[in-house]
């Protein structure tokens, strides 16, 4: 059976997709439903499926903004495994991604399929953790003529704006090269949690519990931050990414938004934590030097 490539939005396909991917966690299904049924403005999402009448036997998806994408939902029903469906879906999706100007394609996966499947399609490991048996990896696939990072050689003015659902892929990409908001967590670990962390922020904004803003330069998100909007009283809290070098203007934009919502004080708890971590590191370095 030949794969079918579905370009979002395509609301008539959702019922069959939901039936196939009903095992997925609710936030991921909700996000995919919105993208497929309504479309994510500014996004270029695509889903490849193996159809069988009105049902789908297998799927793979790319959530994409500009030339950066994230691969996910690579799944085949139990009875249809070992029939070459995953390979056919990957070939269809990757051909579309390459021919339509895609450059950087990321994924997060358990190690076993990473080594047995994705490396054969040109993906290479960026980050890994855990043991050989239960570890996970993030991977990247790029054409040979582009750099290792989509954030190299960026120039021009920085624009601060409200984040959208389509920005998710660019947020995930940023978190593969810069640590997350918690300064205690190394990049090797925070990169592996980038996909759910970014989706959680998008979901919170959709639910009205936070306001998410991004710093934008040359079709790249070079930083983002959020401020809580569900706090009672005159005090709320916010966070910035990258936590150690946020883009100019992003902090001020978050504070201005909070003040417009009648919050008089905006705390950035991770900044205090970062200072404590730095102080601890300095003391440890001094102690080692004196030995």
Secondary structure, DSSP 4 states (H G I P E B T S, - for coil): --EEEEESP-GGGHHHHHHHSTTS-HHHHHHHHHHHHT--TT---EEEEEEETTEEEEEEEEEEETTEEEEEEEEE-GGGTTSSHHHHHHHHHHHHHHHTT--EEEEEEEHHHHHHTGGGGT-EEEEEES-TTT-EEEEEEE-TTS-S-TTTT--S--EEEE--GGGHHHHHHHTTTS--S-TTS-HHHHGGGHHHHHHHHHHHHHHTSEEEEEEEETTEEEEEEEEES---SSEEEEEEESTTSPPTTHHHHHHHHHHHTT--EEE-HHHHHHHHHHHHHHHHHHHHHH-
